[in-house]
């Protein structure tokens, strides 16, 4: 009879905890759902990190609720890609980086690895800048000092060694709920026009024809669908034990997909809330040129009429940056182990990634001043946008391969949707990069 191991209490590096959460076949349905919950949550924080805030705030302040449908469509695209990651991890029992190493030449793998590392550093740069800005807004420390303080989050990772993967998921859940709770209160204070919100979710090509709207729309897509999340999800989903039968794999796939969809729906609500807050607080009051997170913080108190709104805004920003710290560390570990078959302690990986992000953060703020934060956040999203197709291509190829996936390979409809999404995002990202550097 197939026996399942008990839940392990290993360190949270994915290479050491695969199969750590047992899901017995006889367990009640609601308990199985709870056991499978978690990997999607770790992925979802990447969809609400500080890099998303800049595009959402500028879109809301300039176009009101008009671009909410772009947030919705980008989130649906993310859901499609992350469900493919669930398939690869649970059915093929491989993460995306390892699958690339096994199927591509060394030269191709080095290229993909460098691109993935660049994306992780770009994402960590956004976390550094967002956290430093939040510390500046909350405690009045200078932005360079705030950047220096973020270097010590390596101690958080070191302190979690041996804590177990489920505890890390619980900490991330607490941070995500902090972000969501802050925005719920702020939306209640700002009193948005809910009819306008509902109409904003209705797709409209006419709204995209407004000057600057298409650029921001593509920026939202680039900030939402992050390449390192594809490597991350395909690995962390393997922390759930799967009964090795067709029925067991099918059930695991349903639960894993459900976890991803629920978690990314939460990220959708947070991103929509940021845009709705900007629209109701700034656009409706005539402040339509708010493009910086710091400006949004300074304006939200007099516009909404409450100092609490500004404090909640900064707290949510800090929680956003810190929650992404954990997932960035895990993603970096997955990429390094998968592509290079190289294992180092998690705190060393964290230190390496953060050091590479601190250098451009310090240089940018020192050279251009605090006003450079907004521009650097946008630039980090451009880097992520440029890297995304290079992660999508192998993901779609592998999940469509019947030799790897068997009966669980992508069907014709899913395959067509995935490749259509690849073409659309690739074309949009090429346009975005060309626009930024033209």
C-alpha positions in Angstrom: 0.0 0.0 0.0 1.3 3.5 -0.9 2.2 5.4 2.3 2.7 9.1 2.6 5.4 10.7 4.8 4.5 13.0 7.6 4.9 16.8 7.2 8.6 17.6 7.4 10.2 20.5 9.2 13.0 21.0 6.8 14.5 24.4 5.9 12.3 26.3 3.4 14.7 25.9 0.4 12.6 24.0 -2.2 15.3 21.4 -2.9 15.1 20.2 0.7 11.3 20.1 1.1 9.8 18.5 -2.0 7.1 16.1 -0.9 7.0 17.7 2.6 3.2 18.1 2.8 1.4 14.8 2.9 -2.2 14.7 1.4 -3.6 11.2 2.2 -6.2 9.9 -0.2 -8.7 9.2 2.5 -8.5 12.8 3.8 -11.8 14.9 3.6 -12.1 17.3 0.7 -11.9 20.5 2.7 -8.8 19.3 4.5 -7.2 18.4 1.1 -7.9 21.9 -0.1 -6.2 23.4 2.9 -3.2 21.1 2.5 -2.8 22.1 -1.1 -3.2 25.8 -0.3 0.1 27.8 -0.1 2.2 27.5 -3.3 -0.2 29.8 -5.2 0.0 32.3 -2.4 3.8 32.4 -2.6 3.5 33.1 -6.3 0.8 35.7 -5.9 3.0 38.1 -3.9 5.0 38.7 -7.0 1.9 40.1 -8.6 1.4 42.8 -6.0 5.0 43.8 -5.3 6.1 47.5 -5.3 6.9 47.3 -9.1 3.2 47.0 -9.8 2.3 50.0 -7.7 3.8 52.7 -10.0 1.8 51.6 -13.1 -1.4 51.2 -11.1 -1.1 54.5 -9.4 -0.3 56.4 -12.6 -3.1 54.6 -14.5 -5.7 55.4 -11.8 -4.7 59.1 -11.5 -4.6 59.7 -15.3 -7.4 57.6 -16.5 -9.6 57.0 -13.5 -11.2 53.6 -13.5 -10.8 53.2 -17.3 -7.9 50.8 -17.4 -9.2 48.3 -14.8 -10.0 45.9 -17.6 -6.3 45.7 -18.4 -5.6 44.6 -14.8 -8.3 42.0 -15.2 -7.0 40.7 -18.5 -3.4 40.7 -17.3 -4.4 38.7 -14.3 -6.3 36.2 -16.4 -3.1 35.8 -18.5 -1.1 35.2 -15.3 -3.7 32.6 -14.2 -3.3 30.7 -17.4 0.5 30.6 -17.2 0.6 29.6 -13.5 -1.8 26.7 -14.1 0.7 25.5 -16.7 3.4 25.6 -14.0 1.1 23.5 -11.7 0.8 20.9 -14.5 4.6 20.8 -15.1 5.4 20.5 -11.4 2.7 18.0 -10.3 2.6 15.8 -13.4 6.2 15.8 -14.8 7.6 16.3 -11.3 10.1 18.9 -12.7 10.5 22.6 -12.2 10.9 24.7 -15.3 14.6 25.4 -14.8 15.5 21.7 -14.4 13.4 20.7 -17.4 15.3 23.3 -19.5 18.7 21.9 -18.3 17.6 18.4 -19.3 16.3 19.3 -22.7 18.4 22.2 -24.0 22.1 22.6 -24.9 24.5 24.1 -22.4 24.7 27.3 -24.4 20.9 27.8 -24.4 20.7 27.0 -20.7 23.4 29.6 -19.8 21.4 32.2 -21.8 18.1 31.3 -20.1 19.8 31.2 -16.7 21.4 34.6 -17.1 18.0 36.0 -18.2 16.2 34.5 -15.2 18.9 35.8 -12.8 18.6 39.3 -14.4 14.8 39.2 -13.9 15.2 38.1 -10.2 17.6 41.0 -9.5 15.3 43.4 -11.3 12.4 42.2 -9.1 14.6 42.5 -6.0 15.5 46.0 -7.0 11.8 46.9 -7.0 11.5 45.4 -3.5 14.5 47.3 -2.2 13.2 50.6 -3.6 9.7 50.0 -2.4 10.8 48.9 1.1 13.2 51.8 1.4 10.6 54.3 0.3 8.1 52.8 2.8 10.7 53.2 5.6 11.3 56.8 4.5 7.6 57.5 4.6 6.9 55.8 7.9 9.9 56.7 10.0 11.5 59.7 8.2 14.8 58.0 7.5 16.5 59.0 4.3 16.0 56.8 1.2 19.7 55.7 1.1 19.5 54.7 4.8 16.3 52.8 4.0 18.1 51.0 1.2 20.9 50.1 3.6 18.3 48.8 6.1 16.9 46.4 3.5 20.3 44.7 3.3 19.5 43.2 6.8 16.5 41.2 5.6 19.0 38.4 5.0 18.7 37.9 8.8 15.0 37.1 8.3 15.9 34.4 5.9 18.6 33.1 8.2 16.2 33.0 11.1 13.7 30.9 9.2 16.2 28.1 8.5 14.6 24.9 9.8 11.2 26.6 10.2 9.5 24.5 7.6 7.8 25.4 4.3 4.3 25.8 5.8 5.5 28.4 8.3 7.0 30.5 5.5 3.6 30.2 3.7 1.9 31.3 6.9 4.2 34.4 7.2 3.6 35.3 3.6 -0.2 34.9 4.2 0.0 37.3 7.1 1.8 39.9 5.0 -0.6 39.5 2.1 -3.6 39.9 4.4 -1.9 43.0 5.8 -1.7 44.5 2.3 -5.3 43.6 1.6 -6.6 44.9 4.9 -4.9 48.2 4.4 -6.5 48.7 1.0 -10.0 47.7 2.2 -9.8 50.4 4.9 -8.5 53.0 2.4 -11.1 52.2 -0.2 -13.8 52.7 2.5 -12.3 56.1 3.2 -11.9 57.2 -0.4 -15.5 56.2 -1.3 -15.1 55.2 -4.9 -17.8 55.4 -7.6 -18.7 51.7 -7.7 -20.7 52.0 -10.9 -17.6 53.6 -12.5 -15.5 50.7 -11.1 -17.8 48.2 -12.7 -17.7 49.9 -16.1 -13.9 50.1 -15.8 -13.7 46.3 -15.9 -15.5 46.2 -19.3 -12.9 46.0 -22.1 -12.7 49.0 -24.4 -10.4 49.6 -27.3 -11.6 53.2 -27.3 -10.0 53.9 -23.9 -6.7 52.5 -25.1 -6.6 55.1 -27.9 -6.3 57.9 -25.3 -2.8 59.4 -25.3 -0.5 57.4 -23.1 -3.1 54.8 -22.3 -1.6 52.0 -24.4 1.8 52.5 -23.0 0.5 52.2 -19.5 -1.6 49.2 -20.4 1.4 47.4 -21.7 3.3 48.5 -18.5 0.6 46.9 -16.4 0.9 43.6 -18.3 4.7 43.7 -17.9 4.4 44.4 -14.2 1.8 41.7 -13.6 3.1 38.6 -15.4 6.6 38.0 -13.9 9.0 35.4 -15.4 10.6 34.3 -12.1 7.1 33.2 -10.9 7.0 30.5 -13.6 10.2 29.0 -12.3 9.0 29.4 -8.7 5.6 27.9 -9.0 6.6 24.8 -11.0 9.0 23.9 -8.1 7.1 24.9 -4.9 4.0 23.0 -6.0 6.1 19.9 -5.7 6.1 20.4 -1.9 2.6 18.6 -2.0 2.7 14.9 -2.1 0.8 13.3 -5.0 -0.6 9.8 -5.0 1.2 8.2 -8.1 -2.0 7.1 -9.9 -3.9 8.8 -12.7 -6.7 9.5 -10.4 -4.3 10.9 -7.7 -2.6 13.1 -10.2 -5.9 14.4 -11.6 -7.0 15.3 -8.1 -3.7 17.0 -7.3 -4.0 18.9 -10.5 -7.5 20.2 -9.6 -6.4 21.2 -6.1 -3.2 22.9 -7.3 -5.1 24.8 -10.0 -7.7 25.9 -7.5 -5.0 27.2 -5.2 -3.4 29.1 -8.0 -6.7 30.7 -9.2 -7.8 31.7 -5.7 -4.4 33.2 -4.8 -4.1 35.1 -8.1 -7.7 36.4 -7.7 -6.5 37.9 -4.4 -3.6 39.5 -6.2 -6.1 40.8 -8.9 -8.2 42.4 -6.1 -5.1 44.1 -4.6 -3.9 45.5 -7.9 -7.4 46.7 -8.8 -7.7 48.3 -5.3 -4.5 50.3 -5.9 -5.9 51.6 -9.2 -9.3 52.3 -7.7 -7.8 54.1 -4.8 -5.7 56.3 -7.2 -8.7 57.0 -9.3 -11.1 57.9 -6.5 -8.5 59.9 -4.5 -6.6 61.6 -7.2 -8.4 61.5 -10.6 -11.7 62.6 -9.2 -10.1 65.5 -7.3 -8.2 66.8 -10.3 -4.8 65.4 -9.3 -4.2 63.6 -12.6 -0.4 63.7 -12.9 0.5 61.5 -9.9 3.1 59.2 -11.2 5.3 58.6 -8.1 4.5 56.5 -5.1 5.9 59.2 -2.8 3.7 61.8 -4.3 0.7 59.5 -3.8 1.6 59.1 -0.2 1.8 62.8 0.4 -1.4 63.6 -1.5 -3.6 60.9 0.0 -3.9 62.4 3.4 -5.3 65.8 2.3 -7.4 64.3 -0.4 -9.0 61.6 1.7 -9.0 63.7 4.8 -7.3 61.2 7.1 -3.7 60.7 8.3 -4.6 57.0 8.8 -5.0 56.6 5.0 -1.4 57.7 4.4 0.0 55.5 7.2 -1.9 52.4 5.9 -0.6 53.2 2.4 3.0 53.1 3.6 2.4 50.0 5.8 1.0 48.1 2.8 4.0 49.2 0.7 6.4 47.8 3.3 4.5 44.6 3.6 4.5 44.3 -0.2 8.3 44.6 -0.4 9.0 42.2 2.5 6.6 39.5 1.3 8.4 39.4 -2.0 11.7 39.0 -0.2 10.9 35.4 0.7 9.7 34.4 -2.7 12.6 36.1 -4.4 15.0 34.0 -2.3 13.2 30.8 -3.2 13.0 31.6 -6.9 16.7 32.4 -7.0 17.5 29.0 -5.3 15.3 27.2 -7.8 16.9 28.9 -10.8 20.4 28.2 -9.6 19.8 24.6 -8.7 17.7 23.9 -11.8 20.0 25.4 -14.5 23.4 24.8 -12.8 22.8 22.0 -10.4 24.5 24.2 -7.8 23.2 24.2 -4.2 24.2 26.9 -1.7 22.5 27.8 1.6 19.4 30.0 1.3 20.9 32.9 3.3 23.9 33.0 0.9 21.5 33.1 -2.1 19.6 35.9 -0.4 22.7 37.9 0.3 23.9 37.5 -3.3 20.6 38.6 -4.9 20.2 41.5 -2.5 23.8 42.7 -3.0 23.2 42.8 -6.8 20.1 44.8 -6.3 21.6 47.3 -3.7 24.3 48.5 -6.1 22.0 50.0 -8.8 19.6 51.2 -6.1 22.3 53.2 -4.3 23.8 54.5 -7.6 20.4 55.5 -8.9 19.4 57.4 -5.8 22.8 59.0 -5.3 23.1 60.1 -8.9 19.5 61.2 -9.6 18.1 61.8 -6.2 15.0 60.4 -4.5 13.0 61.3 -7.6 14.7 58.4 -9.5 12.7 55.8 -7.6 9.7 56.0 -9.9 11.9 55.8 -13.0 13.9 52.9 -11.6 10.7 51.0 -10.7 9.4 51.3 -14.2 12.8 50.2 -15.6 12.7 47.1 -13.4 9.4 46.2 -14.9 10.8 46.7 -18.5 13.5 44.2 -17.7 10.9 41.7 -16.4 8.8 42.3 -19.5 11.7 41.6 -21.8 12.6 38.3 -20.1 9.0 36.9 -19.9 8.8 35.3 -23.4 12.0 33.4 -22.7 10.3 31.7 -19.8 7.0 31.2 -21.5 8.4 29.4 -24.6 9.8 26.4 -22.8 6.9 26.3 -20.3 4.4 25.9 -23.2 6.6 23.5 -25.1 7.1 21.2 -22.1 3.5 21.2 -20.9 2.4 20.4 -24.5 4.9 17.5 -24.8 3.0 14.1 -24.4 6.3 12.3 -23.6 6.6 14.4 -20.5 3.0 14.9 -19.6 1.2 11.9 -21.0 -2.6 12.3 -20.9 -2.2 15.6 -19.0 -0.5 17.4 -21.9 -2.1 20.6 -23.0 -5.1 20.1 -25.2 -5.7 21.9 -28.5 -7.7 24.8 -26.9 -5.3 25.3 -24.0 -2.3 25.1 -26.3 -3.9 27.6 -28.7 -4.6 30.1 -25.9 -1.1 29.7 -24.5 0.6 30.4 -27.8 -1.7 33.3 -28.6 -0.8 34.8 -25.2 2.9 34.2 -26.0 2.5 36.1 -29.3 0.5 39.0 -27.8 2.8 39.5 -24.8 5.9 39.2 -26.9 4.7 41.8 -29.4 3.5 44.1 -26.6 6.8 43.8 -24.7 8.8 44.5 -27.9 6.7 47.6 -28.4 7.2 48.6 -24.7 11.0 48.2 -24.8 11.2 50.0 -28.1 9.1 52.9 -26.7 11.2 53.2 -23.6 14.5 53.3 -25.4 13.4 55.3 -28.5 
